[in-house]
Amino acid sequence: MPLSNIFHLILTLRNRYYDSHSERILHSNMPVISIGNLSVGGSGKTPMVIEFCDIMKTLGYAPCVVGRGYKRKGRGIQLVSDGENILTNATTGGDEMVLIAKNAKVPVIAGDSKSKVVRAIDAGEFPISPNCIIVDDGFQHRQLYRNLDIVLVDKNTLKRPYLLPKGRLREPFSSLKRADAIILTKGATQAELNAIYPTEKPVFTATYGLSEPYSLFQNMSVDATDVVAVTGIANPSVFVDMLRDTGVNVVDTMAYSDHHSYAEQDIAKIIARRSVIATTEKDAVKLEAFSDVFISNNINVLVYPLSVSISSGMAELLELIMGKCEKPPPKDGN
């Protein structure tokens, strides 16, 4: 708790600095939307970023996604996708960035400083033509102005509402005063949120579920009686529970740390189980590098996509987006 108090003091001073030094904040020449959270991992940001890409395209925008590419081994700014082609792998671009690029079909750029990436986009340094930017995990990046700040709050965060290192919070709940809207995820309820931090901010609810699985390899069946769940995500138990809820018989689990970089020894242990593997799309973008090894050992890897939908207040959310973001130019340029 003493360390959490020190962390709280540092956060307070940092936020006061940016509150009083607006000249230090970069304003893009196009609307910027942040999908962020208060806690460390597991709130469902990646599928929500993909969902917002679809929403913005429906509204007539051409979005581009900017993110750090957590635990990637590449340095500097990396164009992960130009919107049509994936230009790097998960090792260099980051697993979440590659996953977003594959599913959202929009330009994706990874960089250690999100504001520097946005500045480069504004300067036309990439062969892309977006008219809005969606920032993955941008709530704590105070150096960049956002037209719309969306903050996800999951049930696990509400269960342990303490700052690091005692809890999972990167910021206290009072920081929600900076948010434009809150989306409750992973079973969180507004009653639970109000018990900790009553708010008049718009609150929406998102429902997550597993879509139909597909094999990581061609010509392999998607049918399986028993599976071993292999994950490198923040909350592996949530994925396992969702598998079981869909009727999948999970006989065992192999849980690695979030954003785990799979190595040959990991693959050898997985193959030694001689079972059908069930995994997430986030893990699949890294496991596919070992396709030849899996195929030669006749090990099938079933990938279960995580889908998300706004289950309450979608009309209000669309109205909020249109009110906060400038109207995009017509597609014909007139």
LUMBA-199446 format. One record per residue (C-alpha): residue number from 1; residue in one letter; chain; x, z, y. Coordinates in steps of 0.25 Angstrom, whole numbers. Example, Ala and Ser with C-alpha at 12.3 -4.5 7.8 and 13.67 -1.06 7.14 Angstrom:
<titis>
{pos:1 | code:A | unit:A | px:49 | pz:31 | py:-18}
{pos:2 | code:S | unit:A | px:55 | pz:29 | py:-4}
</titis>
This chain:
<titis>
{pos:1 | code:M | unit:A | px:0 | pz:0 | py:0}
{pos:2 | code:P | unit:A | px:11 | pz:3 | py:10}
{pos:3 | code:L | unit:A | px:17 | pz:-11 | py:8}
{pos:4 | code:S | unit:A | px:3 | pz:-17 | py:10}
{pos:5 | code:N | unit:A | px:2 | pz:-9 | py:23}
{pos:6 | code:I | unit:A | px:15 | pz:-16 | py:27}
{pos:7 | code:F | unit:A | px:10 | pz:-29 | py:23}
{pos:8 | code:H | unit:A | px:-3 | pz:-27 | py:31}
{pos:9 | code:L | unit:A | px:6 | pz:-24 | py:44}
{pos:10 | code:I | unit:A | px:14 | pz:-36 | py:42}
{pos:11 | code:L | unit:A | px:1 | pz:-45 | py:41}
{pos:12 | code:T | unit:A | px:-5 | pz:-38 | py:53}
{pos:13 | code:L | unit:A | px:7 | pz:-41 | py:62}
{pos:14 | code:R | unit:A | px:8 | pz:-56 | py:57}
{pos:15 | code:N | unit:A | px:-7 | pz:-59 | py:59}
{pos:16 | code:R | unit:A | px:-6 | pz:-52 | py:73}
{pos:17 | code:Y | unit:A | px:6 | pz:-61 | py:76}
{pos:18 | code:Y | unit:A | px:-2 | pz:-74 | py:73}
{pos:19 | code:D | unit:A | px:-15 | pz:-69 | py:80}
{pos:20 | code:S | unit:A | px:-7 | pz:-68 | py:93}
{pos:21 | code:H | unit:A | px:2 | pz:-80 | py:91}
{pos:22 | code:S | unit:A | px:-7 | pz:-92 | py:90}
{pos:23 | code:E | unit:A | px:4 | pz:-101 | py:95}
{pos:24 | code:R | unit:A | px:11 | pz:-98 | py:81}
{pos:25 | code:I | unit:A | px:-1 | pz:-104 | py:74}
{pos:26 | code:L | unit:A | px:-1 | pz:-119 | py:70}
{pos:27 | code:H | unit:A | px:-13 | pz:-127 | py:73}
{pos:28 | code:S | unit:A | px:-15 | pz:-139 | py:65}
{pos:29 | code:N | unit:A | px:-21 | pz:-152 | py:71}
{pos:30 | code:M | unit:A | px:-31 | pz:-152 | py:60}
{pos:31 | code:P | unit:A | px:-41 | pz:-141 | py:54}
{pos:32 | code:V | unit:A | px:-34 | pz:-131 | py:45}
{pos:33 | code:I | unit:A | px:-41 | pz:-123 | py:34}
{pos:34 | code:S | unit:A | px:-35 | pz:-111 | py:27}
{pos:35 | code:I | unit:A | px:-39 | pz:-107 | py:13}
{pos:36 | code:G | unit:A | px:-32 | pz:-93 | py:12}
{pos:37 | code:N | unit:A | px:-34 | pz:-79 | py:7}
{pos:38 | code:L | unit:A | px:-30 | pz:-64 | py:9}
{pos:39 | code:S | unit:A | px:-24 | pz:-62 | py:-5}
{pos:40 | code:V | unit:A | px:-13 | pz:-66 | py:-14}
{pos:41 | code:G | unit:A | px:-18 | pz:-77 | py:-23}
{pos:42 | code:G | unit:A | px:-30 | pz:-79 | py:-32}
{pos:43 | code:S | unit:A | px:-41 | pz:-81 | py:-21}
{pos:44 | code:G | unit:A | px:-43 | pz:-96 | py:-25}
{pos:45 | code:K | unit:A | px:-37 | pz:-103 | py:-13}
{pos:46 | code:T | unit:A | px:-32 | pz:-115 | py:-20}
{pos:47 | code:P | unit:A | px:-46 | pz:-120 | py:-25}
{pos:48 | code:M | unit:A | px:-52 | pz:-116 | py:-12}
{pos:49 | code:V | unit:A | px:-42 | pz:-125 | py:-5}
{pos:50 | code:I | unit:A | px:-46 | pz:-137 | py:-14}
{pos:51 | code:E | unit:A | px:-60 | pz:-134 | py:-11}
{pos:52 | code:F | unit:A | px:-58 | pz:-134 | py:4}
{pos:53 | code:C | unit:A | px:-51 | pz:-147 | py:2}
{pos:54 | code:D | unit:A | px:-64 | pz:-153 | py:-4}
{pos:55 | code:I | unit:A | px:-72 | pz:-146 | py:7}
{pos:56 | code:M | unit:A | px:-64 | pz:-152 | py:18}
{pos:57 | code:K | unit:A | px:-64 | pz:-166 | py:12}
{pos:58 | code:T | unit:A | px:-79 | pz:-165 | py:11}
{pos:59 | code:L | unit:A | px:-80 | pz:-162 | py:26}
{pos:60 | code:G | unit:A | px:-72 | pz:-174 | py:29}
{pos:61 | code:Y | unit:A | px:-58 | pz:-168 | py:30}
{pos:62 | code:A | unit:A | px:-45 | pz:-173 | py:24}
{pos:63 | code:P | unit:A | px:-38 | pz:-159 | py:21}
{pos:64 | code:C | unit:A | px:-24 | pz:-156 | py:18}
{pos:65 | code:V | unit:A | px:-20 | pz:-143 | py:10}
{pos:66 | code:V | unit:A | px:-8 | pz:-135 | py:15}
{pos:67 | code:G | unit:A | px:-2 | pz:-123 | py:7}
{pos:68 | code:R | unit:A | px:11 | pz:-116 | py:3}
{pos:69 | code:G | unit:A | px:11 | pz:-120 | py:-11}
{pos:70 | code:Y | unit:A | px:14 | pz:-106 | py:-16}
{pos:71 | code:K | unit:A | px:26 | pz:-105 | py:-25}
{pos:72 | code:R | unit:A | px:30 | pz:-119 | py:-24}
{pos:73 | code:K | unit:A | px:45 | pz:-123 | py:-26}
{pos:74 | code:G | unit:A | px:44 | pz:-134 | py:-15}
{pos:75 | code:R | unit:A | px:49 | pz:-131 | py:-1}
{pos:76 | code:G | unit:A | px:44 | pz:-135 | py:12}
{pos:77 | code:I | unit:A | px:32 | pz:-143 | py:14}
{pos:78 | code:Q | unit:A | px:27 | pz:-151 | py:2}
{pos:79 | code:L | unit:A | px:16 | pz:-162 | py:2}
{pos:80 | code:V | unit:A | px:9 | pz:-159 | py:-11}
{pos:81 | code:S | unit:A | px:-1 | pz:-170 | py:-10}
{pos:82 | code:D | unit:A | px:-4 | pz:-181 | py:0}
{pos:83 | code:G | unit:A | px:-19 | pz:-180 | py:-5}
{pos:84 | code:E | unit:A | px:-17 | pz:-191 | py:-16}
{pos:85 | code:N | unit:A | px:-5 | pz:-187 | py:-23}
{pos:86 | code:I | unit:A | px:2 | pz:-174 | py:-28}
{pos:87 | code:L | unit:A | px:16 | pz:-175 | py:-22}
{pos:88 | code:T | unit:A | px:22 | pz:-163 | py:-29}
{pos:89 | code:N | unit:A | px:20 | pz:-153 | py:-40}
{pos:90 | code:A | unit:A | px:16 | pz:-138 | py:-40}
{pos:91 | code:T | unit:A | px:31 | pz:-134 | py:-40}
{pos:92 | code:T | unit:A | px:34 | pz:-140 | py:-27}
{pos:93 | code:G | unit:A | px:20 | pz:-140 | py:-20}
{pos:94 | code:G | unit:A | px:14 | pz:-128 | py:-26}
{pos:95 | code:D | unit:A | px:3 | pz:-126 | py:-37}
{pos:96 | code:E | unit:A | px:-8 | pz:-124 | py:-28}
{pos:97 | code:M | unit:A | px:-4 | pz:-135 | py:-18}
{pos:98 | code:V | unit:A | px:-4 | pz:-145 | py:-30}
{pos:99 | code:L | unit:A | px:-17 | pz:-140 | py:-35}
{pos:100 | code:I | unit:A | px:-24 | pz:-142 | py:-22}
{pos:101 | code:A | unit:A | px:-18 | pz:-156 | py:-21}
{pos:102 | code:K | unit:A | px:-23 | pz:-160 | py:-34}
{pos:103 | code:N | unit:A | px:-37 | pz:-155 | py:-32}
{pos:104 | code:A | unit:A | px:-40 | pz:-157 | py:-18}
{pos:105 | code:K | unit:A | px:-33 | pz:-171 | py:-16}
{pos:106 | code:V | unit:A | px:-29 | pz:-168 | py:-2}
{pos:107 | code:P | unit:A | px:-15 | pz:-167 | py:4}
{pos:108 | code:V | unit:A | px:-8 | pz:-154 | py:1}
{pos:109 | code:I | unit:A | px:5 | pz:-149 | py:7}
{pos:110 | code:A | unit:A | px:13 | pz:-136 | py:3}
{pos:111 | code:G | unit:A | px:22 | pz:-129 | py:13}
{pos:112 | code:D | unit:A | px:28 | pz:-115 | py:15}
{pos:113 | code:S | unit:A | px:22 | pz:-115 | py:29}
{pos:114 | code:K | unit:A | px:8 | pz:-120 | py:30}
{pos:115 | code:S | unit:A | px:8 | pz:-121 | py:45}
{pos:116 | code:K | unit:A | px:21 | pz:-130 | py:44}
{pos:117 | code:V | unit:A | px:14 | pz:-139 | py:34}
{pos:118 | code:V | unit:A | px:2 | pz:-140 | py:43}
{pos:119 | code:R | unit:A | px:11 | pz:-144 | py:55}
{pos:120 | code:A | unit:A | px:17 | pz:-155 | py:46}
{pos:121 | code:I | unit:A | px:3 | pz:-160 | py:43}
{pos:122 | code:D | unit:A | px:0 | pz:-161 | py:57}
{pos:123 | code:A | unit:A | px:13 | pz:-168 | py:60}
{pos:124 | code:G | unit:A | px:9 | pz:-179 | py:50}
{pos:125 | code:E | unit:A | px:21 | pz:-176 | py:41}
{pos:126 | code:F | unit:A | px:13 | pz:-179 | py:28}
{pos:127 | code:P | unit:A | px:6 | pz:-192 | py:23}
{pos:128 | code:I | unit:A | px:-8 | pz:-185 | py:24}
{pos:129 | code:S | unit:A | px:-19 | pz:-186 | py:34}
{pos:130 | code:P | unit:A | px:-27 | pz:-173 | py:33}
{pos:131 | code:N | unit:A | px:-37 | pz:-168 | py:44}
{pos:132 | code:C | unit:A | px:-38 | pz:-154 | py:39}
{pos:133 | code:I | unit:A | px:-28 | pz:-144 | py:32}
{pos:134 | code:I | unit:A | px:-32 | pz:-133 | py:21}
{pos:135 | code:V | unit:A | px:-22 | pz:-122 | py:20}
{pos:136 | code:D | unit:A | px:-20 | pz:-116 | py:7}
{pos:137 | code:D | unit:A | px:-18 | pz:-101 | py:8}
{pos:138 | code:G | unit:A | px:-17 | pz:-101 | py:24}
{pos:139 | code:F | unit:A | px:-24 | pz:-88 | py:28}
{pos:140 | code:Q | unit:A | px:-10 | pz:-81 | py:30}
{pos:141 | code:H | unit:A | px:-3 | pz:-93 | py:36}
{pos:142 | code:R | unit:A | px:-6 | pz:-89 | py:51}
{pos:143 | code:Q | unit:A | px:4 | pz:-99 | py:56}
{pos:144 | code:L | unit:A | px:-7 | pz:-110 | py:54}
{pos:145 | code:Y | unit:A | px:-21 | pz:-111 | py:62}
{pos:146 | code:R | unit:A | px:-33 | pz:-113 | py:52}
{pos:147 | code:N | unit:A | px:-46 | pz:-118 | py:57}
{pos:148 | code:L | unit:A | px:-52 | pz:-111 | py:45}
{pos:149 | code:D | unit:A | px:-47 | pz:-99 | py:37}
{pos:150 | code:I | unit:A | px:-53 | pz:-98 | py:23}
{pos:151 | code:V | unit:A | px:-50 | pz:-85 | py:16}
{pos:152 | code:L | unit:A | px:-52 | pz:-83 | py:1}
{pos:153 | code:V | unit:A | px:-55 | pz:-69 | py:-4}
{pos:154 | code:D | unit:A | px:-55 | pz:-67 | py:-19}
{pos:155 | code:K | unit:A | px:-61 | pz:-55 | py:-27}
{pos:156 | code:N | unit:A | px:-47 | pz:-50 | py:-31}
{pos:157 | code:T | unit:A | px:-43 | pz:-49 | py:-16}
{pos:158 | code:L | unit:A | px:-55 | pz:-40 | py:-14}
{pos:159 | code:K | unit:A | px:-52 | pz:-31 | py:-25}
{pos:160 | code:R | unit:A | px:-38 | pz:-28 | py:-20}
{pos:161 | code:P | unit:A | px:-39 | pz:-29 | py:-4}
{pos:162 | code:Y | unit:A | px:-25 | pz:-24 | py:-1}
{pos:163 | code:L | unit:A | px:-13 | pz:-31 | py:5}
{pos:164 | code:L | unit:A | px:-1 | pz:-35 | py:-3}
{pos:165 | code:P | unit:A | px:6 | pz:-28 | py:-10}
{pos:166 | code:K | unit:A | px:-6 | pz:-19 | py:-14}
{pos:167 | code:G | unit:A | px:-16 | pz:-30 | py:-15}
{pos:168 | code:R | unit:A | px:-17 | pz:-45 | py:-14}
{pos:169 | code:L | unit:A | px:-20 | pz:-47 | py:1}
{pos:170 | code:R | unit:A | px:-10 | pz:-55 | py:10}
{pos:171 | code:E | unit:A | px:-19 | pz:-50 | py:21}
{pos:172 | code:P | unit:A | px:-29 | pz:-39 | py:24}
{pos:173 | code:F | unit:A | px:-44 | pz:-43 | py:23}
{pos:174 | code:S | unit:A | px:-45 | pz:-41 | py:38}
{pos:175 | code:S | unit:A | px:-37 | pz:-54 | py:39}
{pos:176 | code:L | unit:A | px:-50 | pz:-61 | py:36}
{pos:177 | code:K | unit:A | px:-54 | pz:-60 | py:50}
{pos:178 | code:R | unit:A | px:-45 | pz:-73 | py:52}
{pos:179 | code:A | unit:A | px:-53 | pz:-80 | py:41}
{pos:180 | code:D | unit:A | px:-64 | pz:-90 | py:44}
{pos:181 | code:A | unit:A | px:-70 | pz:-88 | py:31}
{pos:182 | code:I | unit:A | px:-69 | pz:-81 | py:18}
{pos:183 | code:I | unit:A | px:-71 | pz:-86 | py:4}
{pos:184 | code:L | unit:A | px:-73 | pz:-76 | py:-7}
{pos:185 | code:T | unit:A | px:-67 | pz:-81 | py:-21}
{pos:186 | code:K | unit:A | px:-65 | pz:-76 | py:-35}
{pos:187 | code:G | unit:A | px:-78 | pz:-68 | py:-35}
{pos:188 | code:A | unit:A | px:-76 | pz:-60 | py:-22}
{pos:189 | code:T | unit:A | px:-89 | pz:-56 | py:-15}
{pos:190 | code:Q | unit:A | px:-92 | pz:-54 | py:0}
{pos:191 | code:A | unit:A | px:-96 | pz:-40 | py:-3}
{pos:192 | code:E | unit:A | px:-82 | pz:-37 | py:-8}
{pos:193 | code:L | unit:A | px:-76 | pz:-44 | py:4}
{pos:194 | code:N | unit:A | px:-85 | pz:-36 | py:14}
{pos:195 | code:A | unit:A | px:-81 | pz:-23 | py:7}
{pos:196 | code:I | unit:A | px:-67 | pz:-26 | py:11}
{pos:197 | code:Y | unit:A | px:-68 | pz:-34 | py:23}
{pos:198 | code:P | unit:A | px:-82 | pz:-37 | py:29}
{pos:199 | code:T | unit:A | px:-81 | pz:-50 | py:37}
{pos:200 | code:E | unit:A | px:-90 | pz:-59 | py:45}
{pos:201 | code:K | unit:A | px:-82 | pz:-71 | py:41}
{pos:202 | code:P | unit:A | px:-89 | pz:-82 | py:33}
{pos:203 | code:V | unit:A | px:-88 | pz:-78 | py:18}
{pos:204 | code:F | unit:A | px:-89 | pz:-89 | py:7}
{pos:205 | code:T | unit:A | px:-88 | pz:-88 | py:-8}
{pos:206 | code:A | unit:A | px:-81 | pz:-97 | py:-18}
{pos:207 | code:T | unit:A | px:-83 | pz:-99 | py:-33}
{pos:208 | code:Y | unit:A | px:-72 | pz:-102 | py:-42}
{pos:209 | code:G | unit:A | px:-73 | pz:-108 | py:-55}
{pos:210 | code:L | unit:A | px:-65 | pz:-116 | py:-66}
{pos:211 | code:S | unit:A | px:-68 | pz:-131 | py:-67}
{pos:212 | code:E | unit:A | px:-67 | pz:-139 | py:-80}
{pos:213 | code:P | unit:A | px:-53 | pz:-139 | py:-86}
{pos:214 | code:Y | unit:A | px:-44 | pz:-150 | py:-88}
{pos:215 | code:S | unit:A | px:-32 | pz:-152 | py:-96}
{pos:216 | code:L | unit:A | px:-19 | pz:-153 | py:-89}
{pos:217 | code:F | unit:A | px:-15 | pz:-164 | py:-98}
{pos:218 | code:Q | unit:A | px:-22 | pz:-177 | py:-101}
{pos:219 | code:N | unit:A | px:-29 | pz:-179 | py:-115}
{pos:220 | code:M | unit:A | px:-30 | pz:-164 | py:-118}
{pos:221 | code:S | unit:A | px:-43 | pz:-157 | py:-120}
{pos:222 | code:V | unit:A | px:-50 | pz:-148 | py:-110}
{pos:223 | code:D | unit:A | px:-56 | pz:-140 | py:-122}
{pos:224 | code:A | unit:A | px:-50 | pz:-127 | py:-126}
{pos:225 | code:T | unit:A | px:-56 | pz:-115 | py:-134}
{pos:226 | code:D | unit:A | px:-45 | pz:-105 | py:-130}
{pos:227 | code:V | unit:A | px:-35 | pz:-106 | py:-118}
{pos:228 | code:V | unit:A | px:-23 | pz:-98 | py:-113}
{pos:229 | code:A | unit:A | px:-25 | pz:-97 | py:-98}
{pos:230 | code:V | unit:A | px:-12 | pz:-100 | py:-90}
{pos:231 | code:T | unit:A | px:-11 | pz:-96 | py:-75}
{pos:232 | code:G | unit:A | px:-2 | pz:-94 | py:-64}
{pos:233 | code:I | unit:A | px:-12 | pz:-90 | py:-53}
{pos:234 | code:A | unit:A | px:-15 | pz:-77 | py:-45}
{pos:235 | code:N | unit:A | px:-27 | pz:-72 | py:-54}
{pos:236 | code:P | unit:A | px:-26 | pz:-78 | py:-68}
{pos:237 | code:S | unit:A | px:-37 | pz:-69 | py:-73}
{pos:238 | code:V | unit:A | px:-47 | pz:-76 | py:-64}
{pos:239 | code:F | unit:A | px:-44 | pz:-89 | py:-70}
{pos:240 | code:V | unit:A | px:-45 | pz:-83 | py:-84}
{pos:241 | code:D | unit:A | px:-58 | pz:-77 | py:-81}
{pos:242 | code:M | unit:A | px:-63 | pz:-90 | py:-76}
{pos:243 | code:L | unit:A | px:-59 | pz:-97 | py:-89}
{pos:244 | code:R | unit:A | px:-66 | pz:-87 | py:-97}
{pos:245 | code:D | unit:A | px:-78 | pz:-89 | py:-88}
{pos:246 | code:T | unit:A | px:-79 | pz:-103 | py:-91}
{pos:247 | code:G | unit:A | px:-78 | pz:-101 | py:-106}
{pos:248 | code:V | unit:A | px:-63 | pz:-103 | py:-109}
{pos:249 | code:N | unit:A | px:-57 | pz:-94 | py:-119}
{pos:250 | code:V | unit:A | px:-44 | pz:-88 | py:-113}
{pos:251 | code:V | unit:A | px:-36 | pz:-83 | py:-124}
{pos:252 | code:D | unit:A | px:-24 | pz:-79 | py:-116}
{pos:253 | code:T | unit:A | px:-18 | pz:-80 | py:-102}
{pos:254 | code:M | unit:A | px:-4 | pz:-83 | py:-96}
{pos:255 | code:A | unit:A | px:-4 | pz:-79 | py:-82}
{pos:256 | code:Y | unit:A | px:7 | pz:-82 | py:-73}
{pos:257 | code:S | unit:A | px:9 | pz:-78 | py:-58}
{pos:258 | code:D | unit:A | px:2 | pz:-86 | py:-47}
{pos:259 | code:H | unit:A | px:9 | pz:-99 | py:-44}
{pos:260 | code:H | unit:A | px:17 | pz:-98 | py:-57}
{pos:261 | code:S | unit:A | px:27 | pz:-109 | py:-59}
{pos:262 | code:Y | unit:A | px:27 | pz:-112 | py:-73}
{pos:263 | code:A | unit:A | px:40 | pz:-114 | py:-80}
{pos:264 | code:E | unit:A | px:44 | pz:-119 | py:-94}
{pos:265 | code:Q | unit:A | px:44 | pz:-105 | py:-100}
{pos:266 | code:D | unit:A | px:30 | pz:-103 | py:-95}
{pos:267 | code:I | unit:A | px:25 | pz:-116 | py:-101}
{pos:268 | code:A | unit:A | px:32 | pz:-112 | py:-115}
{pos:269 | code:K | unit:A | px:24 | pz:-99 | py:-115}
{pos:270 | code:I | unit:A | px:11 | pz:-107 | py:-112}
{pos:271 | code:I | unit:A | px:13 | pz:-117 | py:-123}
{pos:272 | code:A | unit:A | px:17 | pz:-106 | py:-133}
{pos:273 | code:R | unit:A | px:2 | pz:-101 | py:-132}
{pos:274 | code:R | unit:A | px:-2 | pz:-114 | py:-139}
{pos:275 | code:S | unit:A | px:-15 | pz:-114 | py:-132}
{pos:276 | code:V | unit:A | px:-23 | pz:-122 | py:-122}
{pos:277 | code:I | unit:A | px:-20 | pz:-117 | py:-108}
{pos:278 | code:A | unit:A | px:-30 | pz:-115 | py:-97}
{pos:279 | code:T | unit:A | px:-24 | pz:-115 | py:-83}
{pos:280 | code:T | unit:A | px:-27 | pz:-117 | py:-68}
{pos:281 | code:E | unit:A | px:-25 | pz:-129 | py:-60}
{pos:282 | code:K | unit:A | px:-15 | pz:-121 | py:-52}
{pos:283 | code:D | unit:A | px:-7 | pz:-119 | py:-64}
{pos:284 | code:A | unit:A | px:-9 | pz:-133 | py:-70}
{pos:285 | code:V | unit:A | px:-2 | pz:-140 | py:-58}
{pos:286 | code:K | unit:A | px:11 | pz:-132 | py:-63}
{pos:287 | code:L | unit:A | px:8 | pz:-133 | py:-78}
{pos:288 | code:E | unit:A | px:7 | pz:-148 | py:-78}
{pos:289 | code:A | unit:A | px:22 | pz:-149 | py:-76}
{pos:290 | code:F | unit:A | px:23 | pz:-145 | py:-90}
{pos:291 | code:S | unit:A | px:13 | pz:-155 | py:-96}
{pos:292 | code:D | unit:A | px:22 | pz:-161 | py:-106}
{pos:293 | code:V | unit:A | px:25 | pz:-147 | py:-112}
{pos:294 | code:F | unit:A | px:11 | pz:-144 | py:-113}
{pos:295 | code:I | unit:A | px:7 | pz:-157 | py:-119}
{pos:296 | code:S | unit:A | px:18 | pz:-158 | py:-129}
{pos:297 | code:N | unit:A | px:14 | pz:-144 | py:-134}
{pos:298 | code:N | unit:A | px:-1 | pz:-148 | py:-134}
{pos:299 | code:I | unit:A | px:-5 | pz:-137 | py:-125}
{pos:300 | code:N | unit:A | px:-17 | pz:-140 | py:-116}
{pos:301 | code:V | unit:A | px:-18 | pz:-135 | py:-102}
{pos:302 | code:L | unit:A | px:-32 | pz:-134 | py:-97}
{pos:303 | code:V | unit:A | px:-33 | pz:-133 | py:-82}
{pos:304 | code:Y | unit:A | px:-45 | pz:-126 | py:-76}
{pos:305 | code:P | unit:A | px:-48 | pz:-130 | py:-61}
{pos:306 | code:L | unit:A | px:-53 | pz:-119 | py:-52}
{pos:307 | code:S | unit:A | px:-64 | pz:-124 | py:-43}
{pos:308 | code:V | unit:A | px:-70 | pz:-117 | py:-31}
{pos:309 | code:S | unit:A | px:-83 | pz:-118 | py:-23}
{pos:310 | code:I | unit:A | px:-89 | pz:-111 | py:-11}
{pos:311 | code:S | unit:A | px:-101 | pz:-104 | py:-18}
{pos:312 | code:S | unit:A | px:-107 | pz:-99 | py:-5}
{pos:313 | code:G | unit:A | px:-107 | pz:-104 | py:10}
{pos:314 | code:M | unit:A | px:-102 | pz:-118 | py:8}
{pos:315 | code:A | unit:A | px:-110 | pz:-123 | py:19}
{pos:316 | code:E | unit:A | px:-105 | pz:-112 | py:28}
{pos:317 | code:L | unit:A | px:-91 | pz:-115 | py:24}
{pos:318 | code:L | unit:A | px:-92 | pz:-130 | py:27}
{pos:319 | code:E | unit:A | px:-98 | pz:-126 | py:41}
{pos:320 | code:L | unit:A | px:-86 | pz:-117 | py:44}
{pos:321 | code:I | unit:A | px:-76 | pz:-127 | py:40}
{pos:322 | code:M | unit:A | px:-82 | pz:-138 | py:49}
{pos:323 | code:G | unit:A | px:-83 | pz:-128 | py:60}
{pos:324 | code:K | unit:A | px:-68 | pz:-124 | py:59}
{pos:325 | code:C | unit:A | px:-62 | pz:-137 | py:56}
{pos:326 | code:E | unit:A | px:-63 | pz:-150 | py:65}
{pos:327 | code:K | unit:A | px:-71 | pz:-161 | py:60}
{pos:328 | code:P | unit:A | px:-62 | pz:-171 | py:53}
{pos:329 | code:P | unit:A | px:-61 | pz:-185 | py:58}
{pos:330 | code:P | unit:A | px:-70 | pz:-196 | py:51}
{pos:331 | code:K | unit:A | px:-63 | pz:-202 | py:38}
{pos:332 | code:D | unit:A | px:-64 | pz:-216 | py:45}
{pos:333 | code:G | unit:A | px:-56 | pz:-211 | py:57}
{pos:334 | code:N | unit:A | px:-68 | pz:-214 | py:67}
</titis>
